[in-house]
Amino acid sequence: MNWSDTPSRDGGDGTGEELFALADAIAAVIGGSVAIEDLDTRVLAYSTLPGQRIDELRRQGILGRHVPDQPGPQAERQQRQYRQVLADPGVVPLPGLAEGELPRAAVAVRAGDLPLGTIWAITDHTPLDEAGERALLDGAGTAALHMLRRRGAAALELHARDRALRACLDGTAPAQETAYQLGLPASTHVTLLGFAPVGASAEAGALLTRICAGLGRHWAAVRPAAAVATGPRAVYTLLPGDDLESARRLTAQALAAIARPRSEPLRAAVSRRATGLNELPELRSEVDDVLRVTTGDADAPQVAALADVHARVLIAHLADELARRPRLRHPGVEAMLEHDRTHHTHYAASVAAWLDAVGNVGEAARRLTVHQNTLKYRLRRTRELFGLDLDDPDDRLSCWMQLRIGLSRPSPTASEAHRRARSAGPRTP
């Protein structure tokens, strides 16, 4: 490669040349090409030593000043590698992802708990020695100083706002103090937004860090008064002064701006509008409730408020309460579930289908693909075997809630009820 054909090495404030010199210094110890990247996988600097080990992916990254996305199934493995590096405090050895791609060693660049980017060094097929690891770790510390200098005071201010908002969300900082730190009137109208990936992941922390960085840049451009903070399972945005309709629109725009091709799908939640930052802990609970049900469902809307998923949130809380207090479960329902498991009967599914069909036997039988008389027989036997009075509206509600929640572990009370139920008659379909 003719290095003179690559883009300018200077970032305009001198830090570009310093990062290039740092990449050369690390490559001189390790022997392979070194690239320094930001959180968006843009190549900020790269080594240019003669004879260094290099592969096609690194050449493309240097020429385009951005790491190319891997094709097909390798894309997820590439994302996983970045999450692994950002989550690890040390040097991470990583294999090549495609044919002809050399293995690498990578380290995260951080300033305290603030992630700034990564350093990637091409290695041979043996682990790095102590000198190589030390070169990467020391290089990460030096790179952090230069990258902070590139980012300037604005990045440090974003970090300070993150910490201030996080403390108020946790309820550990007074609202008045947080309003002062964020430059907002204490009684300003605010809406809280939440962003989280779909599904649970052991590497969620690194992904949330990337989401927070993307949101920070987005809101700085479109709503400078907004503040962003990262929690254990979501990234939050405090949006001053917008009504629900505007908040939804801005949330959808932010989601589109930070979404990455072939990455995990994201969900966003919009809280009610509140007066004053003193309500932030309650708004956070509301947003967390919405994200709890939408991130667990691949078909859920990308942006939702509590009103959109209220029934599912309520059911989730009922499930929590019944899990904490098993004595509140209806023993007849528990006996029915246990009977189905041990005798391979279908009482619970039949009752659930009948309740879902609002008592329409024909519709419920069609859903179950059984004859109406079979369904009627099963419903009648639930009273005889388990003491369920489906003519009583309270019993119907209690039964439906437990079946909808899907409780499956019988309590001792339920086992006792089942033993009593078995003595009431023979096994039934």
C-alpha positions, 0 to 999 in steps of 0.5 A, a space after each residue: 500500500 502507498 501510505 501517501 494515498 491514504 487520507 490526511 493523518 492530522 485531526 486539525 488540532 495535532 492529535 491526529 498525528 499523535 494517534 498515528 505515532 501511538 499506533 506506530 509505537 504499538 505496532 513496533 512491539 507487536 509486529 502487526 498493523 494497529 488501528 485505533 477506532 472510536 465507538 462507531 468503528 471509525 478508524 482514527 489512526 493506523 500504523 504505517 511501519 514497513 513490513 507489518 503484518 496486515 490483511 485485507 480487512 485492515 486495508 479496507 478499513 484504512 482506505 475507508 477510514 471505517 471498519 467494513 461490516 462483515 457479510 452474512 452470519 459473520 456480522 453477529 460475530 463481529 458485533 459480539 467481538 466489539 461488545 466483548 472488548 468494550 466489556 473487558 478491562 484487559 487485552 482480548 485475543 480474538 480469532 479472524 472472522 473470515 478466510 484470510 483474516 488474521 487474528 487480533 488482540 484488542 483493548 478498550 480505550 476508557 477515561 475512568 468509566 467513560 468508554 471512548 473507543 478501541 485499539 486493534 492489533 493484528 497478531 500471529 497465531 501465538 498469544 501476545 507476550 507480556 511486552 505486547 499486552 503492556 504495549 496495548 494497555 499503556 497505549 489505551 491509556 495514552 490514547 484516552 488522553 488524546 481522544 479526550 482532547 479531540 472530543 474536548 469539553 463537550 464530551 466531559 460535560 455530557 459525562 457530567 450530565 450523565 452522572 447527574 441524571 443517573 443519580 436523580 433517576 436512582 433517587 439519590 440526588 435532590 431534584 433541585 440540584 439535578 436541575 441546576 446541573 442540567 441547566 433546567 428550571 426546577 419546575 420544567 415539564 419533562 418526559 423520560 425516554 428509555 432505549 434497550 435491546 430486544 432480549 437478554 444478553 450477557 454483553 448487554 453492558 457494552 451494547 448499552 454503552 454504544 447506544 448511550 454514545 449514539 444517543 449523546 451525539 444525536 441529542 446534542 445535534 437535535 435537542 441540546 437540552 436533553 440529557 442521557 444516562 445509562 442504567 443497568 438494562 436501558 439508556 434513558 433520555 430526559 427530554 424537557 418541554 415536549 408533549 407526548 406526540 412530539 416525544 413519540 416522534 422524536 423518540 422514533 427519530 432517535 431510534 432510527 439514528 442509532 440503529 445499526 444494520 445487522 445489530 440487535 433490534 432496539 425498543 424505546 419507551 416514552 413516559 407520561 409528561 411530568 412537572 418537575 424532576 422530582 418525579 423522575 424515579 416514578 417516570 423511570 419505573 414507568 419506562 422500565 415497565 414498558 421496556 420489560 414487556 416490549 424487549 421480550 417480544 419480537 413483535 412488540 412496537 418499536 416505540 411504546 407508551 404505557 397506554 399502548 401495553 398497559 394490560 401486559 404491564 399489569 399482567 407482569 406485575 400480577 405475575 410478580 405478586 403471585 410469585 412473591 406470595 404463592 398462597 394467593 394462587 387459586 388452589 383449584 387452578 394449581 390442581 388443574 395445572 398439576 393434573 394436566 402435567 401428570 395425566 396429560 389432560 387438557 383442562 387448562 388449555 380448554 378453560 383458557 380457550 373458553 375464557 379467551 373466546 368470552 364464553 363462546 363454546 363454538 369459537 373455543 372448540 374451533 381454536 382447540 380443534 375439538 368437538 363442542 361436546 368435548 369442550 363442554 364435558 371438560 368445562 363441566 369436569 373442572 368444577 367436579 375435579 378442581 372446584 372451579 366455578 366458571 359461572 362465578 365472575 370472580 372465579 373466572 377472573 382469578 382463573 384467567 389471570 393465572 392461566 394467562 400468566 402461565 404459572 406452572 409450579 404447584 404450591 403445597 396447597 395445590 398439591 393437597 387440592 389435587 389429591 382431594 380432586 383425584 378422590 372425586 372421580 376417575 381420570 378424564 380427557 
